[in-house]
Amino acid sequence: MSVTLREYAEKEVAAQPIGAWSGLAYRLVVGAIREQLAVEGLTQPHWWTLNHVAGEPGRWSRAALIERLARWDDLGIDFDGVFDDLVGRGWLSEDAGRMTLTEAGEEGRLRARERNARVHRQVHEGVDTADFVTTINVLRRMVGNLGGDADLPA
């Protein structure tokens, strides 16, 4: 569903408030992601946890993962509650304080990944890859200019 955008003069667009547009984009994109994850009974912190643990099984302790994920938390998440939930579902196991996904956890992660991919495809529709990269780099520069961490998340 490609959307046709009304054309404006460069001067008009350049005068737009970045905070308003980036905030609106954030709310819409994150809202769509959260909506898709909710179908699986997940939140974004569940998703972040599943991906980090899948990427490096046995590396993450609770404390290390909380330290890593807290940067992205905008909801005051109880990360221990998220970890406990995933353990309770049988999606995450902990051995000697280190986390690993179970088979059920990996299956859930893959379902959630496909749901997120749908949102990703919708967001990228009609946007050239080069334009997307430019947008991310411009936002990174703005973050850095304001003293934030402009590095890509690992």
N, C-alpha and C positions, 0 to 999 in steps of 0.2 A: 504494500500500500504506500506508494511514493506520494509525498505531499509536495504540492507546488507552492513555492514561497513567493510572496510579493517582493518585487525589486525595490530597493531604496538607494538613494545616492550614497556614495562612500562616506561623505561628510556626516550624513544622518546616522549611519551605522556606527561610525567611529565615535560618535558622541553618546552612544548608549552606555548605561551603567553596567559594568561587568558583573558586579555583585548580584544585581537583579537577574541577569541572564544565566550566570553560572549557578545561582541558587535555584532558579526554576528548573534548569536542566538537571541538577542534582536531585531535586525532589521527584521529578518525573522518572528519571532513570532508576534511582534507588527504590522508588515506590514500585516500579514494574518488577525489579529483581526481587524485592521482598514479597510481592504478591505471588510470584512463581515459586519461591522457596516455601512459602506458607502452605502450598498444596502438599508438600512433603512433610509438613509440620516442622519446618526448619526456619531459623532466623539467619541473618547474615553472619553473626558470630559462629553459628553451627557450621555454615559453609566454609568460613575462613579456617576453622579448626580442622574440618575434614580434609581440606586441600593441603594445609601445612603438614598434617600428620601423614597423609598419603605420599607427599613429596619426599619426606625424610622419616620413614618409620623408625621408631625407637629413639629419635633424637630429642623430641620435645618433652620437657617436664611441664607441669602446669605453670610454674612460675615463669619459665622462659617463654612459653607461648603467650601468656598474659602480657608480658612485657612487649612482645612482638606485635600483638594484635591491638593493644590499647590505643595506639596511634589512630586507628580507624574507627574507634567506638564513638558514636555520637548519641548513644541511648543510655549510658550508664550501666552497661551490661554486667551482670554477675557471671563472669567467665567460669568460675568453679561450678555454677549451676548449669551452664551449657555443657561442660565436660561431664558432669554427673548425669545429665540427661542422655548424652550420647553413650555413656557406659551403661545406663539403665536400659536403653533400647537394644543393647548388644551390638552397637556399631563401633565402639571404641573399647580397647582393653588397655590396662595399665600394668606394666611389669617393672618392678624396681623403680617406680616413679616415672617411667617413660611410656609414652602413648603409641599405640599401633591401631590401625583400623582392622576390624574384623571383615570377613567376607560380606556380611550384611551391610557393614559400614561403607565398603567400597561400592556395593550395588546402589546404596542410597546416594552416595556421592556422584556416581555416574548419572543417575536420574536427575539429580539437582543440576549437574553440569549441563545436561541437555536443556533443561528449563532456562538456565541462564544464557545458554547459546541462542535461544529463541529471542530473548530480549536484546542480546548483542546484535543479532542480525537485523532486528527491527530498528535499533538505534543507528546502525551503519547504512541502512537503506538510502541510496541516493547520495552518499557521502564518499567521495574518493578517498582511498587510503592515504594519499599524500596530504589531503586536507585534514584528515583525522590526526595524522602525525603532527602536522603544524599546530593544530588546536591543542593537542596534549602538550607540546613543547612550549607554546605560548602560556598555557596555564602553569606549567612547571616554572617558567621564568617569573611569572607573577607571584607564585608561592615563594620562590627564592628571594625575590625583591622584598617581600614582606617578612623575611627571616625564617620562613618555614623550610622544611626538608623537601627539596625538589627532586630527590632521587626516586627512581622507579622502585616500587615495592619488590622485594625479592621473593 
